[in-house]
Amino acid sequence: MYKVPYFDLSDEQFSLASDAVMSAREQSWCAETNYGLAVLRYQEVNELLKDKRLIQGSAAWPAHNGVTEGPFVDWWGDSVLNREGDEHARLRRLMSPAFAPLVIRSLLPRFEALAEELVDAFAAERRCEFMSQFATPYAARVTAILLGLPEGEWREIAASASTLGLALGVRIKADLDQVEAALAELFDYADRVIADRRAHPRDDFATRLVEASEDADRLSDRELRDAIVLLIFGGIDTTRNQLGLAMRTFIEHADQWELLAREPELAPKAVDEVMRIAPTVTWITREAAEDFEFQDRRIAKGTTIHLFTQAAATDPRAFDGADFDIAAERARHFGFGRGIHHCLGHFVAKSDMSEALPVLARRLRNPRLDGEPVYLPPSGNTGPVELPVAFDSA
């Protein structure tokens, strides 16, 4: 067997968008890593995401990084993300109503108004720190609207969600104390929401989730709390990061920003194109549930397989060039996963970003960096921490 490339995914400087990864993609469909096997090309990623011999592999992430016990390990391992079979289906069924397209569409005017409100607060200054003044409050308040939480509490839940997100990066072991403190804060917040909805039910998703827990065959108290925490965390952390990556990408492609300002109906395609080129989730993890052969390799049961979605989504075998073009017709990207573990909140994430980006493009003309950005490590879940932006008024 030919020798395949090797990558150290725990290296904080390793980037899935690097020339090294793109060069490796031309040599081989896969690479060895310190965590397991990496898959680099579109066709192979597409096939393996639908392969029933693989199960979700994210539960092993803490252990790969030397974290084997504690509150985060327990919560992460028991979440709907890492359940399989009937248990996974049951939890998805109970959580899905919050993300129904009919529900989301009714909220789109509120999302657009929120984007306008946030821009109003800094438009006259012709500069902003994009992450703290737009991306974070937008993601947090959209999540609050969706779940029926008080919008005024967005700072509390956003701070905890941001810190919890550090667990999905390669610094998890060093950040574990902060991560577990943030998880405890979100547990306390979820407990308060549960107690309030039991005492004062209302017409919102949090109440519907609480009412589902009253049937012992459906959601246990722990599952209820864990689900609320996951919905808060997932709704805020990934949307915030993806909005920051979108702004950075458009700063680098001014012609596409102008195109979006002229043709706001391109917003859904713009979201897809950003997630193809610059996703916050740079790989999807699976685990071999049995021994099997794929292509020219024998894969042993228990092998962790990282599907490099960023490399796959710019694979020239599947895409006619890797240029950023929001009007192009593209093959489907993997930003929301695929198969039974397809992202539960994909419709709301795409919808809320599709409302925000046209507002930003119309009102923040000629955006450019206004200082040095600060980023999370590019390996694992990534995105800007600070993104200073200057712009011209519309």
N, C-alpha and C positions, 0 to 999 in steps of 0.2 A: 504493500500500500504506500502511496506517495505521502510525503511529509506535509502536513497541513500547517498553516500559520498558528501562532500562539499569542494570546492576549492576557494580560493581568487586569482583570476587571476591577480589582480593588484599588488599583492605582488611581489616586484622585485626579491625575492629569490625563488619564485615558479618556478619549473622546470617540464616540461611535461615528462621528462625522469626519474623523481624521483621514488624512491621505493613506495612513497605514491600513485602515479598515477597508477603504475603497480599493487599494492595491490587493489586499488579501481576497476581496470578493472576486477579483479577476483570476486569481490563482485557483480558488477552491470554493465550493458552495458552503463549506463549514470551516470552523477554526476550533482549536482546543483553547480552553481557558482554565483558570484556577478554580472556577465554579463548576465546570462541566463543558458541554459542547455548545458552541455558538453556530447559528445558521445565518448566512449572510445574503442570500439571494432571494428574489421575489418568489419564484416558482416553488422553491423548497419550503419557504416560510408559509406560503399559502397552503401547500399540501399538509404540512405538519399541524397547522392550526385546526385542521378538520380531521386529523387522524385520531381515531378512537383508542389507539394504543397509548395515547398520552393523557395525563391528567394535569390539573393545575399544579404548578411547581413553586408558587410564590411562598408557600408556607415554610420552605427551607431557607428563605433569604436570611432571617436572623442567624440561623445556625451556620450558614456559610461564612458569616462575619463574626463568629465567636460568641454569639448571644443565644443561649440555649434554654433559659428559663426566665420567669418573671412575668409581670402583668402584660407587657407588650406582646411577648411570645404567646401567652394564653389568648389574648384578644385577637391577635392576627391569625393564629391558627384556627380559631373557631369562627371567623367571620365568613360571610357568604362567599367572599372571594376565594376561599380555600376549602370550602365544602365540596363534596362530590355526590353524585347520584340523587336519591330521593330527598336527602336533606338540603342539598343545594337547590333543587327545584322548588321545594316548599318555601324556603326563605326568599327566593326570587319572586315567587308568586305573591307573597305577602307584601313585598317592598315595591313591586312594579307599579301599582296604581298611582304613586306619586309622580311617575315619569310617563304617564299615558299622553300621547300626542294631543288629545283633546284638551287635557288639563293644561299642558304647556302652551298651546296656541292661545288660550284665553288669557295667559299671563304676559304675552309678548308686548302689548302696549306698556305695561308696567316696567318691563325690562328696558325698553327704549327710553321711557321717561327718566328712569334711574340713570342711564348713561348720560342723558342731557344734563341732569342735575349735577352729576359729579364733574362734568366738564365745565359747567357754569362756575363752579367754585374756584377754578384756577385759570380760566380762559384769559382773563384780563392781564395776567402776569406773563403770558406767553412762554411759560415754562412750567414743568411739574416734575415731581419724582413719581414716575408713572406707576410703580408698584404700590406705593402707600396711598397715593391720591386717586388712583383709578382702579387698577387691577384687583387689589385686595378688597376694598369696600364693595366693588361691583360683585365679585364672586361671593362674598359673604352675605350681602343683602339679597342677592338672587336666591341663595340657598335658604335664607330665612323666609323669604316670600313663598318659596316652593313648599317648605315643610310646615309653614304656619307659625314660625317663631317670631318674636318681636324684632323688628328691624333695628331698633335701638340697641340691641345687644350684640350687634355684629362684631364690634371690636373684641369682645370677650371670646367669642367662638373663633374668630379669625386668628387671633394670637395663638390659641391652643392648637388649632388645625395646622398652622404654619410650622409650629414646633414639632408636632407629631409627624409631619411630612419628612422631617430629617431622618426618620427611620427607614425611608425607602432609598436613601443614598448610601454611599460607601463608607460614610463616617458613623454609621449606626452605633457601633460599640462605644466610640468616644462621646457620642451625643445621648447615650441611653438614659442617663439621669434626667436630662431635660425632656426627653421623649416620654418617659414614664410619668413625670410630673404633669405634662400636658395631657396625657391620657387620663390621669386621675381627675384633672379639671373638667374634661369632657364627660367623664362618667358622672361627676357631681351635677353637671349641667343637665345631662340626659335624665338623671333621677328626678331633678326638679321639674322638668317638662312632663315626665310620666305622672308624677304626683299631681301636677296642676290639671292635666287632661283627665285624670280619673275623677278629680273633684269638680272640674268645670269643663265638660266635653264641649267641643265646638266643631264646626264644619271645616276641618283641615286634616292634612295627612297625618300629623302627629297623633291626633285623636283616633283616626282610623287604625293606625298601627297599634295604639294602646288597646283599642277594643278587640283587635285580633288576638292580643295576648290573653284575653279572658277565657279563651278556649284552650284548655290544657294541651290539646293535641296539636296546637299550632305554634305559638311563640311562648317560650319560657320567659320569665322576668329577665334573666341574663341575656337571652337572645334579643329581647326588646331593647334593652339598654345598649347592647353592642351594635344593633342595627341603626339606632339613632346616631350613635357616635360615628359609625362608618358613613352614613349619609351626610353628616355635617362635614366630616373630614374630606371625603371624596368630592363633595360639591364645591368646597372652597379651594383646597390645595391645588388640584389639577387645573381648574379653570383659571385661577390666578396665574399660575406658571405659564399656561398656554397663551393667555392674553399678553403676558410680558414677552414671550418668544415671538408672538405675532407682531408686536410693535417693533421689536428689534429687526425682524425680517423685513418688514415694510420700510424701515429706515434705510436698509441696504438696497431696496428696490423701489425708488421713488416713483418710477413710472407706473408701477402697479398700485401704489397708494392713490395716485391721481386717477387711475382708471376706476378704482373702487369708489372714490368720491363722485365721479361722473355717473357710474352705473352701480348704485347700491344693491340692485337685484343680484349682483354677483357675489354677495356676502357668503351664502352657503358654500359656494365653490372656493371662495377665499379661505374659509375656515379649513376646508379639506386640504387645500394646497399648503397652508401653514403647517398643518399637522403632518403632512407628507415630508416636507423639507426640514421642519424644526419641531418635532414632537417633544412634549415634556416627558412622556413615557418612552424611553429610547429602546427598550426591549420588552418582550413578553416572555414569561417563564413557564415552562412545562416540565413534566417529569415522566419518564418512561414507566408505564405501569406493568410492562412485561418486556422480556427480551424480544428484539425484532431487528430486521435488517431494513435499511433505508439507503437508497442509492448504493454507494460502494462501501457502506459501513455497517458493522454490527453494533447495535446500541443495547447496552445491558439495562435490565430492570433497575430502576432507581436513579438512572442518569438524569442530572439536571440539564435541560436544554434551553438555552437563551436564544430566542428568535429576535435577531437584530432588525427591528422594524424600520429604523431610520435608514440603514444600509439597503434593506430590501425595497423600500419605497423610492429609492433613487437608482435602482438597478437599471442600467441601460438596456438590459434584455427585456424589461417590461415597460419601460417608459422611453419615450422619444426625447432623449435628452433630460437633464436634471434641472433645467432652468426654472425659476419661479415664475409661474404664469397662471393668474387666477381665472383666466378665460379658457384655458386648455381643457380638453376632455382627457381624463386620466383613468388609468386602472385604479381599482379600489385600494386605498391605503389601509394600514393595519393599526391606526391610532387608537381605535376603540376595541381592538382585539377581533376575535372571530369565534364562531362556534357557540357552545353552550355557556362559555364564560365571557361572551361578548358584553362589553360595558353596559351595565344596567342604566346608567344615566346618559347614554350617548345622545339621545334626542334633545334633552334639556341642555347639555353642554354645547352641542352644535347650534341650538336655537338661541341661547343667550349670547354666545359669541357673535352670531349672525346679526343680532340686534345692536351689539356694542360697536363692532368694527365700522359700519357705515357712518355712525354718529361721529366717531373719532376721525375718520377720513375726511368728512365734510368740515369739521370744525378745527382740526389740528393740521394746518397746511404746512407743507415742507418740513416735516418733523426731522430732527437731527439730534445726535447725542450732545448733551450739555454738561459733560463730565465723564468720569470713568465709571462704567457699570460694574456691579458686583454680581457674581453668579454662583449658584450652587455647583458642585463638581459636575462635569459633563457626563459622568458614568452613573447609570441608574436614573431615577427621576431627577430632572434638571429644570432650570429656569433662572430668571434674574431674581436677585434679592433686592438690588437697587438699580433703577434705570432712569437716570436724569435725562429729560428730554426738553428741548426748546422747539418752538414752532411759531409759525406766522398765524395771525388770526384770520379766520374766514372772512 
